[in-house]
Amino acid sequence: MFSNTLKLIYKTLKPNVSTSTRSICISSITHAQVENNDKEENIYEENWKLRCELATAYRAFEKYNMHEGVCNHLSVKAPSLYHKEDIALIIPYGMYWGSVTPDNLIGIDIDTGKTVEGRGEPELTARSIHGGLYRNRNDIKSIMHAHPKYSTILSVMKDPTIKLIHQNSARFMKNVAYDQNYEAIASEGKNEEGDRLGKAIGDKEILVMGNHGLTTVGENVAQAFDAMYYFEKAAQVQILAYQTGKPLLNLSEEIAEEMCNVLNDRTTQTMYAKAHLEGLLEFFKNTDTRFRKH
């Protein structure tokens, strides 16, 4: 296709154009086409990489039993295969998380929530929640919203704060926002809940949504995924400890602060989050060929 295009251009140049000029024209066109091909290949590679990462997060949360029916939603900003603007990759509503593959994720316009890549539509609440968060947080690339059991139990308590009783708990000493102003379902066109949640999370990585569930954000899929997984683990320890009815053994302020700094060191956190997601991706590649590069 490419060589035929060059031949056609070569033939249509005026007859009095010299051979050297023709060669220069063809060389310039060839160079531009190669650059364009390289750019398109890079977009495809990045889009596919992010599809694999997000599909891994969906599959993993199903494996960890942190999903709820065919509801809830995870997304990541990605370069579009067809448009100049970035899109948000997300699950089409109605798909069971254990069936998600890189191919069946859809791409939606971040501003309108309309599907621009793939087939299907996102859940109505996804359009509002993800749109509101992306609009209010230019620093994030991935959003995860779910109703994992123990985090959701915390969300319905008068005091939903994480207590500093465990190593995992210390990680969330400073990076959690708590919102206790539940305003019904964030369905598009009915309220401004998405934008309100975008403001409620502030500059934090985790939002405990009163009477609702949990939302995490990150610079990439791995960070948002890892934050949700470990917050749920911290919530699980806390809820089970409450159930004993026994006094809790709190970490000292000094130790909690030290552990918080260690666990939130950006280099360390990135390394662990990346290893967590990549380990799961490798598992899914070995059990489902649809996770392998086309």
C-alpha positions as CSV (number, residue, x, y, z in Angstrom):
1,M,0.0,0.0,0.0
2,F,2.7,2.4,1.0
3,S,5.0,1.7,-2.0
4,N,2.0,2.0,-4.4
5,T,1.2,5.4,-3.0
6,L,4.8,6.5,-3.6
7,K,4.7,5.3,-7.2
8,L,1.5,7.2,-7.8
9,I,3.0,10.4,-6.4
10,Y,6.1,9.9,-8.4
11,K,4.1,9.5,-11.6
12,T,2.0,12.6,-11.0
13,L,4.9,15.0,-10.6
14,K,5.3,17.3,-13.5
15,P,7.3,15.8,-16.4
16,N,9.8,18.7,-16.3
17,V,10.8,18.0,-12.7
18,S,14.3,16.7,-12.6
19,T,15.1,13.2,-11.4
20,S,17.0,14.7,-8.4
21,T,14.0,16.8,-7.4
22,R,11.8,13.8,-7.7
23,S,14.1,11.8,-5.5
24,I,14.1,14.6,-2.9
25,C,10.3,14.8,-2.9
26,I,10.0,11.0,-2.5
27,S,12.6,11.1,0.2
28,S,10.7,13.8,2.1
29,I,7.4,11.9,1.7
30,T,9.0,8.7,2.8
31,H,10.5,10.3,5.9
32,A,7.2,11.9,6.9
33,Q,5.3,8.6,6.3
34,V,7.9,6.7,8.4
35,E,7.5,9.2,11.2
36,N,3.7,9.0,11.0
37,N,3.9,5.2,11.0
38,D,6.2,5.3,14.1
39,K,3.8,7.6,15.9
40,E,0.8,5.4,15.1
41,E,2.7,2.3,16.3
42,N,3.6,4.0,19.6
43,I,-0.1,5.0,20.1
44,Y,-1.2,1.4,19.4
45,E,1.5,0.0,21.8
46,E,0.5,2.4,24.6
47,N,-3.2,1.8,24.1
48,W,-2.7,-2.0,24.2
49,K,-0.4,-1.9,27.2
50,L,-3.0,0.1,29.2
51,R,-5.8,-2.2,28.0
52,C,-3.8,-5.2,29.4
53,E,-3.2,-3.4,32.7
54,L,-6.8,-2.3,33.2
55,A,-8.2,-5.8,32.2
56,T,-5.8,-7.3,34.7
57,A,-7.2,-5.0,37.5
58,Y,-10.7,-6.1,36.7
59,R,-9.8,-9.8,36.6
60,A,-7.8,-9.5,39.8
61,F,-10.6,-7.8,41.8
62,E,-13.0,-10.5,40.7
63,K,-10.4,-13.1,41.8
64,Y,-10.1,-11.3,45.1
65,N,-13.9,-11.1,45.4
66,M,-13.8,-7.3,45.5
67,H,-16.4,-6.8,42.8
68,E,-20.1,-6.4,43.0
69,G,-22.2,-8.1,40.3
70,V,-21.6,-6.3,37.0
71,C,-21.6,-2.9,38.6
72,N,-18.7,-0.7,39.7
73,H,-16.0,0.5,37.3
74,L,-12.3,1.1,36.8
75,S,-10.7,3.3,34.2
76,V,-7.5,4.6,32.8
77,K,-6.6,7.5,30.5
78,A,-5.2,6.3,27.2
79,P,-4.2,7.6,23.8
80,S,-7.0,7.0,21.3
81,L,-6.6,4.9,18.2
82,Y,-8.9,7.2,16.3
83,H,-8.9,10.6,17.9
84,K,-6.4,13.2,18.9
85,E,-7.7,13.6,22.5
86,D,-7.1,11.0,25.2
87,I,-9.9,8.6,26.0
88,A,-10.8,6.7,29.2
89,L,-10.8,2.9,28.8
90,I,-13.5,1.3,30.9
91,I,-15.7,-1.8,31.0
92,P,-19.0,-1.8,29.0
93,Y,-21.9,-2.1,31.4
94,G,-23.2,-5.6,31.9
95,M,-19.9,-7.4,31.5
96,Y,-18.8,-9.7,34.4
97,W,-15.4,-8.7,35.6
98,G,-14.1,-12.3,35.3
99,S,-14.8,-12.1,31.6
100,V,-12.9,-8.8,30.9
101,T,-10.1,-8.9,28.3
102,P,-8.0,-6.2,26.8
103,D,-10.0,-6.3,23.6
104,N,-13.5,-5.9,25.1
105,L,-12.8,-2.7,27.0
106,I,-14.4,0.4,25.5
107,G,-13.0,3.9,25.1
108,I,-15.2,6.8,26.2
109,D,-14.9,10.6,25.6
110,I,-13.8,11.9,29.0
111,D,-15.9,15.0,28.8
112,T,-19.2,13.5,27.4
113,G,-18.9,9.9,28.5
114,K,-19.9,8.8,25.0
115,T,-18.3,5.6,23.5
116,V,-15.7,6.4,20.8
117,E,-13.9,3.0,20.8
118,G,-15.4,-0.4,20.9
119,R,-19.0,-1.6,21.5
120,G,-21.2,-0.9,24.4
121,E,-21.9,1.9,26.9
122,P,-20.5,2.6,30.3
123,E,-22.7,2.5,33.4
124,L,-24.4,5.8,33.9
125,T,-22.7,6.4,37.3
126,A,-19.3,5.7,35.7
127,R,-19.7,8.7,33.3
128,S,-20.4,11.0,36.2
129,I,-17.9,9.7,38.8
130,H,-14.9,9.3,36.4
131,G,-15.7,12.5,34.5
132,G,-15.9,14.5,37.7
133,L,-12.6,13.1,39.1
134,Y,-10.7,13.5,35.9
135,R,-11.9,17.1,35.5
136,N,-10.8,18.0,39.1
137,R,-7.5,16.0,39.1
138,N,-5.2,16.7,36.2
139,D,-2.5,14.7,37.9
140,I,-4.2,11.3,37.8
141,K,-4.4,8.7,35.0
142,S,-6.5,6.0,36.6
143,I,-9.6,5.8,38.7
144,M,-11.0,2.8,40.5
145,H,-14.5,2.7,42.1
146,A,-15.8,-0.4,43.9
147,H,-17.7,-1.6,46.9
148,P,-15.3,-4.1,48.5
149,K,-16.8,-5.6,51.7
150,Y,-14.7,-4.3,54.5
151,S,-14.1,-0.8,53.1
152,T,-17.8,-0.5,52.5
153,I,-18.5,-1.5,56.1
154,L,-16.2,1.3,57.2
155,S,-18.1,3.7,54.9
156,V,-21.4,3.2,56.8
157,M,-19.9,3.8,60.3
158,K,-20.2,7.0,62.2
159,D,-16.4,7.0,62.4
160,P,-15.1,5.5,59.2
161,T,-11.5,6.5,59.8
162,I,-8.6,4.0,59.5
163,K,-7.1,3.3,62.9
164,L,-3.4,3.0,63.2
165,I,-3.4,-0.6,64.5
166,H,-1.5,-2.4,61.7
167,Q,1.4,-2.0,59.3
168,N,-1.0,-1.7,56.3
169,S,-3.1,0.9,58.3
170,A,-0.1,3.2,58.6
171,R,0.2,3.5,54.8
172,F,-3.2,5.4,54.9
173,M,-2.3,7.8,57.7
174,K,-2.2,10.9,55.5
175,N,-3.6,10.1,52.0
176,V,-7.3,9.3,52.7
177,A,-10.3,11.7,52.3
178,Y,-13.6,10.9,54.0
179,D,-16.9,12.0,52.5
180,Q,-20.0,11.6,54.6
181,N,-22.3,13.7,52.5
182,Y,-23.9,10.9,50.4
183,E,-26.2,12.5,47.7
184,A,-27.7,9.5,46.0
185,I,-26.6,7.9,42.7
186,A,-24.2,9.9,40.6
187,S,-26.3,9.4,37.4
188,E,-25.6,11.8,34.6
189,G,-28.1,14.6,34.2
190,K,-29.7,14.2,37.6
191,N,-27.1,15.8,39.9
192,E,-23.6,17.1,40.2
193,E,-22.3,14.2,42.3
194,G,-19.4,13.4,40.1
195,D,-17.9,16.9,40.3
196,R,-18.7,17.0,44.1
197,L,-16.7,13.8,44.6
198,G,-13.9,15.2,42.5
199,K,-13.7,18.1,44.9
200,A,-14.2,15.8,48.0
201,I,-11.1,13.7,47.3
202,G,-8.9,16.8,47.2
203,D,-5.3,15.9,46.7
204,K,-5.7,12.4,48.3
205,E,-5.3,9.0,46.7
206,I,-8.3,7.4,48.5
207,L,-11.8,8.5,49.0
208,V,-14.0,6.7,51.5
209,M,-17.5,7.4,50.3
210,G,-20.0,7.5,53.2
211,N,-22.9,5.0,52.8
212,H,-21.4,4.0,49.5
213,G,-18.0,2.5,49.0
214,L,-14.4,3.3,48.0
215,T,-12.6,5.2,45.2
216,T,-8.9,5.3,44.6
217,V,-6.9,7.3,42.1
218,G,-3.3,7.1,40.8
219,E,-0.7,8.2,38.3
220,N,-1.2,4.8,36.6
221,V,-3.2,1.6,36.9
222,A,-0.8,-0.1,39.2
223,Q,-0.9,2.7,41.8
224,A,-4.7,3.0,41.9
225,F,-5.1,-0.8,42.0
226,D,-2.5,-1.3,44.7
227,A,-4.1,1.4,46.9
228,M,-7.5,-0.2,46.7
229,Y,-6.2,-3.6,47.4
230,Y,-4.2,-2.6,50.5
231,F,-6.9,-0.2,51.8
232,E,-9.3,-3.1,51.7
233,K,-6.8,-5.3,53.6
234,A,-6.4,-2.6,56.3
235,A,-10.2,-2.2,56.6
236,Q,-10.5,-6.0,56.9
237,V,-8.1,-6.1,59.9
238,Q,-9.9,-3.2,61.5
239,I,-13.4,-4.6,61.1
240,L,-12.4,-8.1,62.3
241,A,-10.6,-6.6,65.3
242,Y,-13.7,-4.6,66.2
243,Q,-15.7,-7.9,66.1
244,T,-13.5,-9.4,68.9
245,G,-14.8,-6.7,71.3
246,K,-11.3,-6.5,72.8
247,P,-9.2,-3.3,73.2
248,L,-7.2,-2.4,70.1
249,L,-3.4,-2.1,70.3
250,N,-2.5,1.2,68.5
251,L,0.8,1.9,66.9
252,S,2.7,4.7,68.5
253,E,2.5,8.0,66.7
254,E,6.3,7.8,66.0
255,I,6.2,4.3,64.5
256,A,3.0,5.0,62.5
257,E,4.7,8.2,61.0
258,E,7.8,6.2,60.2
259,M,5.9,3.4,58.5
260,C,3.7,5.9,56.7
261,N,6.8,7.6,55.2
262,V,8.3,4.3,54.2
263,L,5.2,2.9,52.6
264,N,4.5,6.1,50.7
265,D,7.9,6.7,49.4
266,R,7.2,7.2,45.7
267,T,10.1,5.0,44.5
268,T,9.2,2.2,46.9
269,Q,5.5,2.4,46.3
270,T,5.9,2.5,42.5
271,M,8.1,-0.6,42.7
272,Y,5.7,-2.6,44.8
273,A,2.6,-1.6,42.9
274,K,4.2,-2.4,39.6
275,A,5.4,-5.8,40.8
276,H,1.9,-6.5,42.1
277,L,0.1,-5.7,38.9
278,E,2.8,-7.3,36.6
279,G,2.7,-10.5,38.6
280,L,-1.0,-10.8,38.0
281,L,-0.7,-9.8,34.3
282,E,1.8,-12.6,33.8
283,F,-0.6,-15.0,35.5
284,F,-3.5,-14.0,33.1
285,K,-1.2,-14.1,30.1
286,N,-0.4,-17.7,31.0
287,T,-4.1,-18.7,31.5
288,D,-5.7,-16.6,28.7
289,T,-4.1,-16.0,25.3
290,R,-6.2,-12.9,24.8
291,F,-3.9,-11.0,27.2
292,R,-1.0,-11.6,24.8
293,K,0.0,-9.0,22.2
294,H,-1.7,-9.3,18.8
